[in-house]
Amino acid sequence: MNKLTMMLLVALFALSSLSKVSADIVETLITLPNDLGSATLYSNSKTNDANAGVLVIHEWWGLNQYAKDRAKMLAEAGYTAIAVDMYGHGKVADHPNDEKSFMQAA
């Protein structure tokens, strides 16, 4: 794991520890134009003020539950988070060979 990835993980876990209140998270599926795939928008319905948005990019495995959970954690902390499916159409790899073919196709 490289240094940037480690720093991002630490920041996400720090944000999750700040969010101890129950939040109403709204999950909205976004279909991208020109058959580019999809993204999921996570927002906190209890937040009235405009806050920063965070773009969540998945690891090489695809937009799996781990990446979605991190986006939800950010929404619970008051941010709007968009988890992008870089491979499109819900593809998630279970083996490095699958991931390599997804990445090359994207």
FIMAR-660997 format. One line per field, with one value per residue: residue number from 0; y, z, x of N, C-alpha, C in turn; residue in three letters. Coordinates in nm, 4 decimals. Each point is the difference from the previous one (the first is absolute). Layout:
BEGIN
num: [NUM,...]
n_v: [Y,...]
n_w: [Z,...]
n_u: [X,...]
ca_v: [Y,...]
ca_w: [Z,...]
ca_u: [X,...]
c_v: [Y,...]
c_w: [Z,...]
c_u: [X,...]
residu: [ala,...]
! end
This chain:
BEGIN
num: [0,1,2,3,4,5,6,7,8,9,10,11,12,13,14,15,16,17,18,19,20,21,22,23,24,25,26,27,28,29,30,31,32,33,34,35,36,37,38,39,40,41,42,43,44,45,46,47,48,49,50,51,52,53,54,55,56,57,58,59,60,61,62,63,64,65,66,67,68,69,70,71,72,73,74,75,76,77,78,79,80,81,82,83,84,85,86,87,88,89,90,91,92,93,94,95,96,97,98,99,100,101,102,103,104,105]
n_v: [-0.1159,0.0908,0.1005,0.0392,-0.1267,-0.0186,0.1154,-0.0393,-0.1211,0.0545,0.0848,-0.1041,-0.0735,0.1046,0.0166,-0.1312,0.0237,0.1020,-0.0946,0.0443,0.1017,-0.0420,-0.0317,0.0816,-0.1087,0.0842,-0.1130,0.0649,-0.0896,0.0267,0.0068,-0.0292,0.1093,-0.0318,-0.0711,0.1081,-0.0497,-0.0065,0.0678,0.0017,0.0825,0.0351,0.0344,0.0990,-0.0562,-0.0217,0.0042,0.1194,0.0119,0.0795,-0.1220,-0.0330,-0.0262,-0.1312,-0.0147,-0.1122,-0.0270,-0.1036,-0.1044,-0.0683,-0.0398,0.1285,0.0524,-0.0429,-0.0843,-0.0294,0.0253,-0.0721,-0.0872,0.0193,-0.0071,-0.1034,-0.0418,0.0380,-0.0615,-0.0991,0.0309,0.0007,-0.0814,0.0463,-0.1288,-0.0079,-0.1226,0.0150,-0.0582,-0.0041,-0.1229,0.0575,0.0171,0.0444,0.0088,-0.1131,0.0142,-0.1312,0.0154,0.0132,-0.1200,-0.0125,0.0497,-0.0733,-0.0935,0.0238,0.0099,-0.1035,-0.0492,0.0510]
n_w: [0.0000,-0.0909,0.0147,-0.1225,-0.0395,0.0663,-0.0507,-0.1171,0.0229,0.0441,-0.1026,-0.0758,0.0615,-0.0132,-0.1242,-0.0105,0.0676,-0.0847,-0.0766,0.1165,-0.0665,0.0161,-0.1213,-0.0664,-0.0454,-0.1030,-0.0577,-0.0978,-0.0806,-0.0564,-0.1090,-0.0349,-0.0743,-0.1197,0.0799,0.0758,0.0378,0.1279,0.0885,0.1257,0.0181,0.1004,0.0575,0.0847,0.0186,0.1052,-0.1064,0.0522,0.0524,-0.0945,-0.0225,0.0293,-0.1249,0.0091,-0.0880,0.0118,-0.0195,-0.0554,0.0710,-0.0377,0.1109,-0.0017,-0.0295,0.1015,0.0915,0.0011,-0.1298,-0.0153,0.0876,-0.0632,-0.1136,0.0527,0.0422,-0.1194,-0.0526,0.0837,-0.0491,-0.0911,-0.0611,-0.1238,-0.0156,-0.1028,0.0039,-0.0756,-0.0897,0.0175,0.0353,0.0631,0.0191,0.1131,-0.0853,0.0704,0.0104,-0.0118,-0.1173,0.0242,-0.0540,0.0775,0.1059,-0.0387,-0.0279,0.1198,0.0562,-0.0723,0.0340,0.1197]
n_u: [0.0851,-0.0267,0.0831,-0.0366,-0.0051,0.1132,0.0428,-0.0518,0.0500,0.1111,-0.0064,-0.0312,0.0916,0.0789,-0.0448,0.0171,0.1108,-0.0003,-0.0477,-0.0404,-0.0519,-0.1228,0.0344,-0.0788,0.0568,0.0056,-0.0342,0.0658,-0.0540,0.1166,-0.0734,0.1232,0.0097,-0.0430,-0.0805,0.0274,-0.1157,0.0387,-0.0683,0.0375,-0.1017,0.0790,-0.1148,0.0173,-0.1184,0.0791,0.0790,-0.0183,0.1195,0.0470,0.0428,0.1210,0.0309,-0.0125,0.0954,-0.0700,0.1277,-0.0574,0.0394,0.1033,-0.0605,-0.0260,-0.1170,0.0723,-0.0430,0.1289,0.0095,-0.1103,0.0507,0.1138,-0.0682,-0.0640,0.1188,0.0428,-0.1068,0.0266,0.1199,-0.0992,0.0816,0.0021,-0.0228,0.0814,-0.0508,0.1071,-0.0772,0.1310,-0.0371,-0.0981,-0.1278,0.0538,0.0984,0.0119,0.1315,0.0112,0.0577,0.1306,-0.0168,-0.1087,0.0639,0.1011,-0.0895,-0.0560,0.1217,0.0380,-0.1194,0.0302]
ca_v: [0.1159,0.1179,0.0997,0.0765,-0.0856,-0.0125,0.1274,0.0111,-0.0919,0.0581,0.1122,-0.0531,-0.0549,0.1139,0.0586,-0.0890,0.0101,0.1266,-0.0105,-0.0898,0.0182,-0.0712,0.0906,-0.0489,-0.0004,-0.0232,-0.0642,0.0228,-0.0573,0.0920,-0.0657,0.0928,-0.0022,-0.0676,-0.1337,0.0085,-0.0700,0.0591,0.0484,0.0071,0.1233,-0.0131,0.1305,-0.0009,0.0822,0.0869,0.1132,0.1061,0.0875,-0.0548,-0.0482,-0.0511,-0.1295,-0.0889,-0.1009,-0.1247,-0.0855,-0.1341,-0.0680,-0.0702,-0.1082,0.0501,0.0673,-0.1034,0.0486,0.0784,0.1376,0.0573,0.0270,0.1190,0.1150,0.0194,0.0585,0.1416,0.0639,0.0101,0.1096,0.1258,0.0256,-0.0706,-0.0882,-0.0707,-0.1190,-0.0211,-0.1340,0.0276,-0.1053,0.0046,-0.1090,-0.0841,-0.1046,-0.0098,-0.1130,-0.0845,-0.0520,0.1006,-0.0129,0.0653,0.1429,0.0468,0.0122,0.1133,0.1230,0.0184,0.0339,0.1353]
ca_w: [0.0000,-0.0078,0.1065,-0.0211,0.0353,0.1458,0.0570,-0.0250,0.0903,0.1341,0.0019,0.0003,0.1321,0.0915,-0.0235,0.0517,0.1457,0.0337,-0.0272,0.0964,-0.0048,-0.1069,-0.1118,-0.1044,-0.1234,-0.1221,-0.1019,-0.1303,-0.1118,-0.1133,-0.1234,-0.0790,-0.1415,-0.1010,0.0468,0.0763,0.1276,0.1029,0.1246,0.1074,0.0776,0.1396,0.0628,0.1337,-0.0052,0.1173,-0.0234,-0.0748,-0.0585,-0.1078,0.0471,-0.1033,-0.0591,-0.0078,-0.1045,0.0494,-0.1102,0.0526,-0.0268,-0.1282,0.0003,-0.0470,0.1003,0.0898,0.1200,0.0792,-0.0508,0.0278,0.1437,0.0282,-0.0467,0.0990,0.1188,-0.0292,0.0046,0.1415,0.0558,-0.0510,-0.1371,-0.1086,-0.0575,-0.1223,-0.0229,-0.1445,-0.0515,-0.1089,-0.1015,-0.0560,0.0021,0.1189,-0.0059,0.1151,-0.0206,0.1136,-0.0279,-0.0724,-0.1456,-0.0385,0.0143,-0.1103,-0.1214,0.0205,-0.0096,-0.1389,-0.0777,0.0340]
ca_u: [-0.0851,0.0863,-0.0148,-0.1225,-0.1132,-0.0010,-0.0452,-0.1436,-0.0688,0.0049,-0.0938,-0.1362,-0.0292,-0.0115,-0.1321,-0.1038,-0.0046,-0.0642,-0.1435,-0.0626,-0.1443,-0.0681,-0.0283,-0.0894,0.0775,-0.0769,0.0830,-0.0611,0.0752,0.0136,0.0412,0.0795,-0.0388,0.0825,0.0351,0.1247,-0.0116,-0.0840,0.0595,-0.0978,0.0109,-0.0396,-0.0150,-0.0571,-0.1214,-0.0034,0.0898,-0.0662,0.1010,0.0828,0.1296,0.0892,-0.0287,0.1156,-0.0072,0.0575,0.0453,0.0236,0.1262,-0.0002,-0.0983,-0.1283,-0.0829,-0.0502,-0.0678,0.0959,0.0006,-0.1318,-0.0074,0.0810,-0.0782,-0.1069,0.0623,0.0209,-0.1318,-0.0368,0.0795,-0.0533,0.0435,-0.0662,0.1020,-0.0378,0.0813,-0.0044,0.0297,0.0932,-0.0074,-0.1343,-0.0970,0.0075,0.1023,0.0894,0.0906,0.0360,0.1333,0.0793,-0.0116,-0.1255,0.0200,0.0861,-0.0812,-0.0906,0.0775,0.0400,-0.1194,-0.0430]
c_v: [0.1237,0.1024,0.0796,-0.0810,-0.0129,0.1282,0.0179,-0.0910,0.0546,0.1155,-0.0493,-0.0560,0.1114,0.0661,-0.0869,0.0096,0.1308,-0.0089,-0.1016,0.0133,-0.0781,0.0988,-0.0668,0.0123,-0.0354,-0.0529,0.0114,-0.0563,0.0977,-0.0809,0.1028,-0.0110,-0.0807,-0.1342,-0.0026,-0.0697,0.0754,0.0521,-0.0010,0.1241,-0.0275,0.1395,-0.0171,0.0936,0.0940,0.1228,0.1028,0.0901,-0.0695,-0.0362,-0.0497,-0.1353,-0.0804,-0.1032,-0.1239,-0.0892,-0.1364,-0.0508,-0.0797,-0.1115,0.0442,0.0641,-0.1056,0.0620,0.0852,0.1468,0.0688,0.0345,0.1240,0.1265,0.0299,0.0643,0.1497,0.0766,0.0157,0.1144,0.1358,0.0359,-0.0647,-0.0809,-0.0692,-0.1143,-0.0386,-0.1439,0.0171,-0.1052,-0.0054,-0.1265,-0.0996,-0.1108,0.0078,-0.1269,-0.0754,-0.0522,0.1051,-0.0109,0.0655,0.1512,0.0546,0.0168,0.1156,0.1306,0.0276,0.0379,0.1433,0.0955]
c_w: [0.0000,0.1075,-0.0130,0.0399,0.1511,0.0650,-0.0198,0.0930,0.1426,0.0109,0.0047,0.1365,0.1033,-0.0151,0.0589,0.1509,0.0447,-0.0100,0.0933,0.0003,-0.1163,-0.1092,-0.0971,-0.1327,-0.1162,-0.1052,-0.1351,-0.1089,-0.1169,-0.1203,-0.0864,-0.1480,-0.0860,0.0466,0.0758,0.1345,0.0971,0.1164,0.1034,0.0815,0.1400,0.0605,0.1337,0.0005,0.1201,-0.0164,-0.0867,-0.0721,-0.1131,0.0572,-0.1177,-0.0517,-0.0111,-0.1085,0.0499,-0.1199,0.0581,-0.0323,-0.1284,-0.0077,-0.0574,0.1140,0.0869,0.1243,0.0858,-0.0439,0.0278,0.1478,0.0372,-0.0458,0.0975,0.1260,-0.0190,0.0052,0.1442,0.0682,-0.0563,-0.1407,-0.0979,-0.0690,-0.1235,-0.0196,-0.1469,-0.0345,-0.1243,-0.1117,-0.0665,0.0220,0.1139,-0.0016,0.1228,-0.0175,0.1310,-0.0127,-0.0789,-0.1522,-0.0517,0.0025,-0.1152,-0.1281,0.0122,-0.0241,-0.1456,-0.0873,0.0259,-0.0681]
c_u: [0.0908,-0.0373,-0.1297,-0.1227,-0.0111,-0.0514,-0.1500,-0.0791,-0.0025,-0.0994,-0.1445,-0.0372,-0.0137,-0.1370,-0.1105,-0.0103,-0.0656,-0.1514,-0.0642,-0.1518,-0.0584,-0.0388,-0.0966,0.0721,-0.0909,0.0965,-0.0714,0.0899,-0.0028,0.0476,0.0716,-0.0368,0.0974,0.0523,0.1336,-0.0074,-0.0867,0.0836,-0.1113,0.0284,-0.0526,-0.0067,-0.0709,-0.1205,-0.0128,0.0886,-0.0697,0.0991,0.0746,0.1362,0.0819,-0.0496,0.1285,-0.0265,0.0729,0.0311,0.0378,0.1405,-0.0150,-0.1031,-0.1341,-0.0770,-0.0673,-0.0635,0.0917,-0.0012,-0.1335,-0.0146,0.0808,-0.0723,-0.1141,0.0555,0.0231,-0.1316,-0.0472,0.0744,-0.0430,0.0433,-0.0965,0.1083,-0.0564,0.0986,-0.0153,0.0370,0.0859,-0.0053,-0.1366,-0.0795,0.0192,0.1030,0.0899,0.0819,0.0226,0.1424,0.0778,-0.0089,-0.1277,0.0169,0.0818,-0.0813,-0.1002,0.0741,0.0397,-0.1177,-0.0461,0.0892]
residu: [met,asn,lys,leu,thr,met,met,leu,leu,val,ala,leu,phe,ala,leu,ser,ser,leu,ser,lys,val,ser,ala,asp,ile,val,glu,thr,leu,ile,thr,leu,pro,asn,asp,leu,gly,ser,ala,thr,leu,tyr,ser,asn,ser,lys,thr,asn,asp,ala,asn,ala,gly,val,leu,val,ile,his,glu,trp,trp,gly,leu,asn,gln,tyr,ala,lys,asp,arg,ala,lys,met,leu,ala,glu,ala,gly,tyr,thr,ala,ile,ala,val,asp,met,tyr,gly,his,gly,lys,val,ala,asp,his,pro,asn,asp,glu,lys,ser,phe,met,gln,ala,ala]
! end
